[in-house]
Amino acid sequence: RYLDYPASLNNGSQFVQRPKETYDYIIVGAGSAGSVLANRLSEDAHVTVLLVEAGGDDSGIPEISTPGLTLALDTIPDVARTFYTEPMKTKWPRGRALGGSSSINYMNYVRGSKHDFDRWANYTKDPSWDYAHALPYFKKSEKMTDPELKQSEFHGGDGQLGVTKMEARSSFSSSILAGFQDLGFIYNQDYNGRTMNGVGKAQTTIENGIRSSTARAFLHPILNRPNLDIMVNAFVQKVVIKDKHAEGVEVIFQNKKYVVKSNKEIILSAGAIQSPQILMLSGVGPKKHLEELGIPVVVDLPVGQNLQDQVYSALEFHIKDAAVPSFPSLRQWLSHLQYKFFHTGQLSSLGIDIMAFTSVSEEMKQMGWPEIHFIIVPICFTSMEVSNCWTCVPYSTRPASRGYIQLKSKDPFDDPVIVPNYFHQKVDAELNYEGLKICQKLSQTKSLKSLGTSSYHNVGDICKQYQFDSQEFWNCFIRSRPDTVFHPTGTCKMGFSGDPSAVLDSKLRVIGIKALRVADASVMPFLVSGNTNAATIMIAEQASDFIKNQS
Ligand SMILES: Cc1cc2nc3c(=O)[nH]c(=O)nc-3n(C[C@H](O)[C@H](O)[C@H](O)COP(=O)(O)OP(=O)(O)OC[C@H]3O[C@@H](n4cnc5c(N)ncnc54)[C@H](O)[C@@H]3O)c2cc1C
């Protein structure tokens, strides 16, 4: 079966063609977390590190490096692997190249609230995860380029990950900024600072107009480190565990199977879908489920449970003045030239310039812990209309619904079963409804009206059995078209000692197995109040120190 596995991205000579028999550390997956771990662990010249990535080299693919071409990534074969949820077929792409999902994501740099990290620390009973301990790790990896924010106590300027603060350059962006303020949102100049609530300019993982994926930030500068081997187009099918000790990994590479051993530790960073899949294929997972598939059980753990993902139903609006200038050929040509020579202009960003956060309940308002995140996109998704249309995406930041991931079969190349249970908890739909009402009001503000924002673009024929604009109507609307914010997490959850729902201890060690950790988005016990790339990078920074300090 593995002979069919696609390997079409570049497999350049700087990558390993034949792995050594043994390394000190083996990292599975070169995504947001794995790239950081590879960099930090190989800083010590006395240890050897192998990084194994299922996808290929990310360099030389303009759709990855050029922020304005992100949506065109859909047309590039093999930079992503697309999974589908059940029972509703929502598309879940995951990056499959160096940089993983950070090579295909929308580059919003949102860390989450300090309350999110304090919640992790309270839950795991481990202060390493509280905000006071997390903040230095966020700052460590960050290379903030905004001169004002760079001076702030909340930001770092000397790290690897380029972060830029967007400008409200177009009349559309400045109208959105003003529109939220018309609704009473305060202007917040840094949602990654003291508080998240309010409206402000987006921060993005872009440096000098180029996507700062974790591959570009953490791997490209160290490709020549002699103690770091990187295998691309190499697929790990399981961890070899003997006497509850992780000894090595089985890797499929160029149609051959290799068993590579580790002297110290194996770290799974294959993401929230594939880290639990690899664990289950290795015999670590829910006993009954593994037995049904005939997989010998090594440790009975709730792997794949606790799946959390943010979900939304968005509203799209027509607009008279184009949100994104349309691309007649001359303009397109100039835009490409401008980008080629200066890395500026329309192609240097994805056009998401403004973000807003709000709380609904009085308690959350007092705490400043946002319950809804608004992402404003200057195009319409349902029709991919790039002009005269904009989208308001409101999503509940900390959904209460929980789903799960299970194996479909023993075949490592089979997609797992993904059941997100979107809107199973009523409160998630209620918050989406609150968000949609704010989107409606936003479209009616003086600032948006002056641009000619008019009727809805995506309401159409849907839910016609209900009176338009009634709560029943919106309830039906929300449930009939849920879409992912692309933030699956929690499927290898860390927990407190004795926690029956945990897969990992609070230092990210797989419970009951020696020399095996997980470090990626799957370890989060609860979603953060925003996007997940920054928090995943922070997790990898912490994990690197746990490993170096042998804690
Ligand atoms: C379309 C999209 C838009 C997003 N937008 C944003 C955004 O704007 N801001 C934000 O903060 N977050 C965003 N995210 C989410 C964010 O990018 C992810 O949460 C984050 O990248 C997850 O990091 P990770 O290390 O857990 O996994 P990944 O980055 O997905 O890395 C996993 C890696 O492991 C590799 N792998 C998997 N299985 C194997 C195997 N068996 N053998 C070898 N290698 C394997 C994969 O190929 C991949 O490279 C977005 C995600 C997507 C998909």
The ligand as a Gaussian input file, in Angstrom:
#p B3LYP/6-31G(d) Opt

LIG

0 1
 C       -5.940000      26.166000       6.506000
 C       -5.473000      26.459000       7.901000
 C       -5.516000      27.772000       8.377000
 C       -5.075000      28.057000       9.677000
 N       -4.987000      29.360000      10.061000
 C       -4.370000      29.646000      11.244000
 C       -4.065000      30.992000      11.588000
 O       -4.349000      31.932000      10.838000
 N       -3.435000      31.222000      12.774000
 C       -3.094000      30.203000      13.636000
 O       -2.558000      30.481000      14.706000
 N       -3.387000      28.927000      13.329000
 C       -3.964000      28.624000      12.144000
 N       -4.173000      27.327000      11.798000
 C       -3.860000      26.281000      12.795000
 C       -2.370000      26.047000      13.019000
 O       -1.648000      26.190000      11.817000
 C       -2.197000      24.655000      13.627000
 O       -2.887000      24.596000      14.867000
 C       -0.742000      24.308000      13.898000
 O        0.034000      24.481000      12.741000
 C       -0.658000      22.869000      14.400000
 O        0.680000      22.522000      14.597000
 P        1.107000      21.031000      14.886000
 O        2.564000      21.052000      15.133000
 O        0.216000      20.476000      15.935000
 O        0.748000      20.214000      13.563000
 P        1.181000      20.475000      12.056000
 O        1.764000      21.830000      11.883000
 O        0.022000      20.108000      11.227000
 O        2.384000      19.452000      11.845000
 C        2.264000      18.074000      11.770000
 C        3.325000      17.558000      10.806000
 O        3.482000      16.171000      10.984000
 C        3.597000      15.554000       9.722000
 N        3.150000      14.175000       9.880000
 C        1.900000      13.752000      10.168000
 N        1.860000      12.412000      10.221000
 C        3.113000      11.987000       9.980000
 C        3.703000      10.709000       9.901000
 N        2.979000       9.594000      10.093000
 N        5.025000      10.610000       9.613000
 C        5.767000      11.730000       9.430000
 N        5.253000      12.977000       9.501000
 C        3.941000      13.096000       9.770000
 C        2.693000      16.377000       8.825000
 O        3.010000      16.198000       7.461000
 C        2.966000      17.785000       9.342000
 O        4.039000      18.396000       8.679000
 C       -4.623000      27.005000      10.523000
 C       -4.584000      25.690000      10.047000
 C       -4.993000      25.411000       8.749000
 C       -4.924000      23.995000       8.253000

